[in-house]
C-alpha cells in the first residue's frame, strides 16, 4: 500500500490492487472511505496510545508477553521484512524488549531503502 500511495500517488487504485493481491473482496475498499467504523477506530487508537503514550507513532502493537504480562510498543520499524524463523525471532525479541521494566526506546543505524 505504501509503495502504491507514496510511489505512484494512487490511493484508490492502490487499495484495489492491494486487495486483489491479498485475495480479499473489493468491498473492503468501501470501508476505508466510510464513516461507519470511525468510532470503533478512534476508541482502538485511544486505547493503544493509552498503553504507550502520545510520544510514539502508530500502529501500536499490544500483545501478551512470555510471562503473561501485557506489553505494548510502536514498531519495530524495519526496511526488510523477515519471514519464517527470522520473523519469529524478531517477534519474540520485540516482546522481550517491550516487557523489560524501564525500557523506552531502541534505535539502529539510518534505514535502508525498503525492499519489496
N, C-alpha and C positions, 0 to 999 in steps of 0.2 A: 504494500500500500504506500509506504513512504516513498519508494522509488517512482511509483506512478504519479503520486501527488507532487512531490518536490522535483523529480526529474523531468516528468512530462507535463506537469501542470494540469493533469486530467483527473480531477477528483471523482466525478460521477462515472466516467468511463473506467477509471481505475478500480472503483468499487465493483462494477460489473465484472471486470476481468478477474479480480481477486476472488470474488465469489465463485466464478466459473472454475478457476484454478483449484479451489478448495472443494469443488463439487458440492457447493451449497446453493440453496434456492435463491433465485434473483429477488424474491420477495423481501429478503433480509435488507436489501438496499433501502426499501421504503422506511424501515425502522430508523435508519440513520438520518432521515430528513423529517421525521415525525416528532411531535412533542409528547407522544403517548407515554414514553418511558422516562421523561425528564426528571420527574420527582424521585423515582427509584434510583436513577443515575446520580442525582445530586446527593441523595442520602448515602449511597455507597461511597461516593467520593469523600463526603464529610467524615464517614467512619474511618476510611483509610488515612486521611490527614490527621484525625484524632489519635491514631496509633503511632505516627512518626513525627508529626509537627508540620508546620507550613514552610519549613526551610528546604524541603525536597520537592522534586517534580513528581509527575505521575507517569506511568501507573505505579501504584504501591502494591507490593506483594505481601499478603498476610498468610501465614501457614503455622502449622504446629511443628515445633522442633522435636528432635530425638528424645528430649527429656519431658515432652508433653506440654512445654510452655508455648504460648502463642508468641510468635515473632512477626515483625513487620519491617519492611525496608523498601527503599526505592532502588531499583537496579536488579541484577548487575547490568551495567551498560557495557555492551560488547560490540565489536565490529565484525567478528567472525562467529557464526553460530555453531557451537559444537553439537554433535549428535551421538547417540549411543552412550557408551561408558563415559567418555569425557563430559557429556552433558549431565549425566548423573553425578559425577564427581563435583562439577561446578554447583549444581543444586545443593548437594549435601554440604559443601563448603559454605555456600551463602547462608544456609540455615545455621550452621555453627557460628559463623561470624556475627550474624544478626542477633543470636541469642546470648552472646558474650556480654555480661554486665559492663556497662560503661562504653561499649562500642558505639562509635558515632560515624566515622567515615573512613573510607579506604579509596585511594586513587592510584592509578597506574600512569604509565607514560602517555603522551598525547596519542589520541586514537588514530588508527589507520583507516583508510577508506573501507567502508563496509563491503564485504564480499557477498556475491549473490547467493 
